[in-house]
């Protein structure tokens, strides 16, 4: 069974065709490889933000800290075992990928220091 030819990612028109290892759009003359389309259609194995144990996290999840975290620029420490409710994921924002609020204030945390509750 053949995979349907996708619409052009450049102009969005469906008047595309396959030419060897590439797709071509005669309307806008855009050319893209078959491999690039297959990678976009299938989710990546490591897609999403995962906790310290590899569990996929989602917005609104509750998490626990797995170690004491010293707050940069402050003498405050968030203790191991602190439960944080209603996290918000912010992928692509450097290495801090979880936005949350605790009793001590709002913080950006790395997901490697969290486990899903």
PyMOL commands that set and color helices and strands:
alter all, ss='L'
color gray80, all
select helices_A, chain A and resi 34-41+111-113
alter helices_A, ss='H'
color red, helices_A
select strands_A, chain A and resi 16-19+22-25+31-33+63-65+69-70+77-78+83-84+88-89+98-102+105-109+114-116
alter strands_A, ss='S'
color yellow, strands_A
deselect
rebuild
show_as cartoon
